[in-house]
Amino acid sequence: MEEIYEAILELLKEGEAAALATIVRTHGSTPRGVGAKILISKEGRKVGSIGGGALEAAIIREAQEALKERKPRLLHYGLRADKHEGDFGICGGDMDVFIEVIEPKPTLLIIGAGHVAVPLAELGSFLGFRTIVLDDRPEFANRERFPKAEEVIVGEIPAELGRMKITPQTYIVIATREHKMDAEALRAVLGRDCAYIGLLGSRRKVGFIFESLRSEGMEEALGRVHAPIGLEIGAEMPEEIAISIAAEIVMVRKGGSGKPLKSARVIS
């Protein structure tokens, strides 16, 4: 059991999610008892066992589906294949298996340490994100301006992004001081496996950057970029813009619609 918990800690350190399957109920004869666990990574690597064979293979498939959906599931397995088609094994019992998804703390990566970045980093910390701020200007990217950020990085933006670990739990906001730097940052992250990419700027600026990147063959990748970034709430001040960005990130993370609650269908 200790190796499973060590593997969980290692995956979380690496920013990777995993699924933990646990036998929570048994009846009759089963390969393993209540409490037996197996940890499954997104790639299908496993630590531990809850019985092996076709049963374990089926549970691993379900665990990988749970990881894709980011939702837990409770499953029932019969072990009377000699009597019931579709059961696994012939032990004679049955079991319930609970699969929980274990995710690392999500990361909010803010590229550009300008006026909007300051309240956005505060909101990111408040919402439970591991917040990182990146800029090439030490007078902007520093602890005095971003006391709650877990990391404040000063360096050349494309180079730093190339070295940075970006995972499916990373939410990226691009808000640098000029459109050329925005384009460089966007080019550096477009092919990365992240949860969200948003670009701050007017429609004209976004259109200009997109046109430039389309000429480089990035049309399909640009379809995943939220630009102009944020929800339409009439935001003007940096704090208001930060709220609209944070709201969109929460919407994407939680699968919301972004519609006003008064217009949403309420089921009593």
C-alpha positions as CSV (number, residue, x, y, z in Angstrom):
1,M,0.0,0.0,0.0
2,E,2.9,2.4,0.8
3,E,4.1,2.2,-2.8
4,I,0.7,3.4,-4.0
5,Y,0.8,6.5,-1.8
6,E,4.4,7.2,-2.8
7,A,3.4,7.0,-6.5
8,I,0.5,9.4,-5.9
9,L,2.8,12.0,-4.3
10,E,5.3,11.6,-7.2
11,L,2.5,12.1,-9.9
12,L,1.2,15.1,-8.1
13,K,4.7,16.6,-7.9
14,E,5.0,16.1,-11.7
15,G,1.6,17.8,-12.2
16,E,0.0,14.6,-13.5
17,A,-3.5,13.2,-12.6
18,A,-4.2,9.6,-11.7
19,A,-7.1,7.3,-10.9
20,L,-7.3,5.3,-7.7
21,A,-9.5,2.2,-7.8
22,T,-10.5,0.7,-4.5
23,I,-12.6,-2.3,-3.7
24,V,-15.3,-1.0,-1.3
25,R,-17.6,-4.0,-1.1
26,T,-17.4,-7.8,-1.6
27,H,-19.8,-10.7,-1.4
28,G,-18.8,-14.3,-1.6
29,S,-15.4,-15.3,-3.0
30,T,-13.3,-12.5,-4.7
31,P,-9.6,-12.3,-5.7
32,R,-9.0,-9.4,-3.2
33,G,-10.8,-8.0,-0.2
34,V,-12.2,-4.7,0.7
35,G,-9.6,-1.9,0.7
36,A,-7.4,-3.4,-2.0
37,K,-6.3,-0.7,-4.4
38,I,-4.7,-0.1,-7.8
39,L,-3.4,3.3,-9.1
40,I,-3.6,4.0,-12.8
41,S,-1.9,6.8,-14.7
42,K,-3.3,8.5,-17.8
43,E,-0.9,6.3,-19.9
44,G,-2.2,3.1,-18.3
45,R,0.8,2.6,-15.9
46,K,-0.3,0.8,-12.7
47,V,0.8,0.4,-9.2
48,G,-0.8,-2.3,-7.0
49,S,-3.4,-4.9,-8.0
50,I,-6.9,-5.8,-7.2
51,G,-7.0,-9.2,-8.8
52,G,-5.3,-9.3,-12.2
53,G,-6.7,-10.8,-15.3
54,A,-9.7,-9.6,-17.3
55,L,-11.2,-8.0,-14.2
56,E,-8.3,-5.8,-13.6
57,A,-8.0,-4.9,-17.3
58,A,-11.6,-3.8,-17.3
59,I,-11.1,-1.7,-14.2
60,I,-8.0,0.0,-15.8
61,R,-10.1,0.8,-18.9
62,E,-12.8,2.4,-16.7
63,A,-10.1,4.3,-14.7
64,Q,-8.8,5.8,-17.9
65,E,-12.3,6.9,-18.9
66,A,-12.7,8.4,-15.5
67,L,-9.5,10.4,-16.0
68,K,-10.7,11.7,-19.4
69,E,-14.1,12.8,-17.9
70,R,-12.5,13.9,-14.6
71,K,-15.3,12.3,-12.7
72,P,-15.4,9.4,-10.2
73,R,-17.5,6.3,-10.7
74,L,-18.8,3.4,-8.7
75,L,-18.8,0.0,-10.5
76,H,-20.2,-3.4,-9.9
77,Y,-18.5,-6.6,-11.1
78,G,-19.8,-10.1,-11.0
79,L,-17.4,-13.1,-10.8
80,R,-19.6,-15.9,-12.0
81,A,-18.6,-16.2,-15.7
82,D,-19.5,-19.8,-15.6
83,K,-23.1,-18.8,-15.1
84,H,-23.5,-15.3,-16.3
85,E,-22.2,-14.0,-19.6
86,G,-20.2,-10.8,-19.2
87,D,-19.0,-11.6,-15.7
88,F,-15.3,-11.7,-14.9
89,G,-13.7,-14.9,-13.5
90,I,-15.4,-17.8,-11.8
91,C,-14.6,-17.0,-8.1
92,G,-18.3,-17.1,-7.4
93,G,-18.7,-13.7,-5.7
94,D,-19.1,-10.1,-6.7
95,M,-17.6,-6.7,-5.8
96,D,-18.1,-3.0,-6.0
97,V,-15.1,-0.8,-7.0
98,F,-14.9,2.9,-6.5
99,I,-12.7,4.9,-8.9
100,E,-11.7,8.4,-7.8
101,V,-9.7,10.9,-9.8
102,I,-6.8,12.4,-8.1
103,E,-5.7,15.7,-9.7
104,P,-2.8,18.0,-8.8
105,K,-3.4,21.6,-7.8
106,P,-4.2,23.4,-11.1
107,T,-1.6,25.9,-12.3
108,L,-2.4,29.4,-13.5
109,L,0.4,30.7,-15.7
110,I,0.2,34.4,-16.3
111,I,2.6,35.5,-19.0
112,G,3.1,39.3,-18.6
113,A,3.2,41.1,-15.3
114,G,1.2,44.2,-16.1
115,H,-1.7,45.9,-14.5
116,V,-4.2,43.0,-15.1
117,A,-1.8,40.4,-13.9
118,V,-1.7,41.8,-10.4
119,P,-5.4,41.3,-9.5
120,L,-5.5,38.1,-11.6
121,A,-2.7,36.5,-9.6
122,E,-4.6,37.4,-6.4
123,L,-7.7,35.8,-7.8
124,G,-5.8,32.7,-8.9
125,S,-4.4,32.2,-5.4
126,F,-7.9,32.8,-3.9
127,L,-9.4,30.2,-6.2
128,G,-6.9,27.5,-5.3
129,F,-4.5,27.7,-8.3
130,R,-0.8,27.4,-8.1
131,T,0.0,30.8,-9.6
132,I,3.1,31.5,-11.7
133,V,3.9,34.9,-13.2
134,L,6.4,35.3,-16.0
135,D,7.9,38.5,-17.5
136,D,11.2,39.7,-18.8
137,R,11.1,42.9,-16.6
138,P,12.3,42.5,-13.0
139,E,10.8,45.9,-12.1
140,F,7.3,44.3,-12.9
141,A,7.9,40.6,-12.1
142,N,8.8,40.7,-8.4
143,R,7.6,39.6,-5.0
144,E,6.5,43.0,-4.0
145,R,3.9,43.1,-6.7
146,F,3.0,39.4,-6.6
147,P,3.2,38.3,-2.9
148,K,0.8,35.4,-3.3
149,A,2.2,33.9,-6.4
150,E,4.0,30.6,-5.9
151,E,6.6,31.5,-8.5
152,V,7.7,34.8,-10.1
153,I,10.0,34.2,-13.0
154,V,12.1,36.8,-14.8
155,G,13.6,35.9,-18.1
156,E,13.1,35.8,-21.9
157,I,9.6,34.6,-22.3
158,P,9.9,32.1,-25.2
159,A,13.0,30.5,-23.6
160,E,11.4,30.2,-20.2
161,L,8.2,28.7,-21.7
162,G,10.3,26.1,-23.5
163,R,11.9,25.0,-20.2
164,M,8.6,25.1,-18.2
165,K,6.6,22.0,-17.4
166,I,3.1,22.5,-18.8
167,T,0.4,19.9,-18.0
168,P,-3.3,19.2,-18.7
169,Q,-3.9,21.1,-15.4
170,T,-2.2,24.3,-16.6
171,Y,-4.3,27.4,-17.5
172,I,-2.4,30.0,-19.5
173,V,-3.1,33.7,-19.7
174,I,-1.1,35.7,-22.2
175,A,-1.0,39.4,-21.4
176,T,2.3,40.9,-22.3
177,R,3.1,44.5,-23.1
178,E,3.1,44.3,-26.9
179,H,1.6,42.2,-29.7
180,K,4.9,40.8,-30.9
181,M,5.7,39.4,-27.5
182,D,2.1,38.0,-27.2
183,A,2.6,36.3,-30.6
184,E,5.9,34.8,-29.4
185,A,4.3,33.5,-26.2
186,L,1.3,32.1,-28.1
187,R,3.5,30.4,-30.6
188,A,5.5,28.8,-27.7
189,V,2.4,27.3,-26.0
190,L,0.1,26.4,-28.8
191,G,1.3,22.9,-29.2
192,R,1.5,22.2,-25.5
193,D,-1.0,19.9,-23.7
194,C,-2.7,22.4,-21.4
195,A,-6.2,23.0,-20.1
196,Y,-6.7,26.6,-21.4
197,I,-5.0,29.3,-23.4
198,G,-6.4,32.9,-23.3
199,L,-5.0,36.0,-25.0
200,L,-5.7,39.5,-23.7
201,G,-6.3,42.2,-26.2
202,S,-8.8,43.9,-28.5
203,R,-10.4,42.1,-31.4
204,R,-8.2,44.1,-33.8
205,K,-5.0,43.0,-31.9
206,V,-6.2,39.4,-31.7
207,G,-7.0,39.4,-35.4
208,F,-3.6,40.7,-36.2
209,I,-1.8,38.1,-34.1
210,F,-4.0,35.3,-35.4
211,E,-3.4,36.3,-39.0
212,S,0.4,36.2,-38.5
213,L,0.2,32.7,-36.9
214,R,-2.2,31.4,-39.6
215,S,0.5,32.2,-42.2
216,E,2.8,29.8,-40.3
217,G,0.2,27.0,-40.6
218,M,-1.3,27.2,-37.1
219,E,-4.9,27.6,-38.1
220,E,-6.2,24.5,-36.4
221,A,-4.3,25.1,-33.2
222,L,-5.6,28.6,-32.9
223,G,-9.2,27.2,-32.6
224,R,-8.5,26.4,-28.9
225,V,-7.4,29.9,-27.9
226,H,-9.9,32.0,-26.0
227,A,-9.4,35.5,-27.5
228,P,-10.3,38.1,-26.7
229,I,-10.0,36.6,-23.3
230,G,-12.7,36.7,-20.6
231,L,-16.5,36.8,-20.3
232,E,-18.4,39.8,-21.4
233,I,-19.3,41.7,-18.2
234,G,-18.6,45.2,-19.4
235,A,-15.2,45.1,-17.7
236,E,-13.0,48.2,-18.0
237,M,-10.7,48.5,-14.9
238,P,-7.8,46.0,-14.4
239,E,-9.6,44.4,-11.5
240,E,-12.8,44.0,-13.5
241,I,-10.9,42.5,-16.4
242,A,-9.2,40.1,-14.1
243,I,-12.6,39.0,-12.7
244,S,-13.9,38.3,-16.3
245,I,-10.8,36.2,-17.1
246,A,-11.0,34.3,-13.8
247,A,-14.7,33.6,-14.4
248,E,-14.0,32.2,-17.9
249,I,-11.2,30.0,-16.5
250,V,-13.6,28.6,-13.8
251,M,-16.2,28.1,-16.5
252,V,-13.8,26.0,-18.6
253,R,-12.5,24.1,-15.7
254,K,-16.0,23.2,-14.3
255,G,-17.8,22.8,-17.6
256,G,-20.1,25.7,-17.1
257,S,-22.1,27.6,-19.8
258,G,-21.3,31.2,-18.9
259,K,-25.0,32.0,-19.1
260,P,-26.7,34.1,-16.4
261,L,-28.1,31.8,-13.7
262,K,-31.5,33.5,-14.1
263,S,-31.7,32.2,-17.7
264,A,-30.5,28.7,-16.8
265,R,-33.1,26.0,-16.6
266,V,-33.8,25.3,-12.9
267,I,-34.9,21.7,-11.9
268,S,-36.5,21.6,-8.5
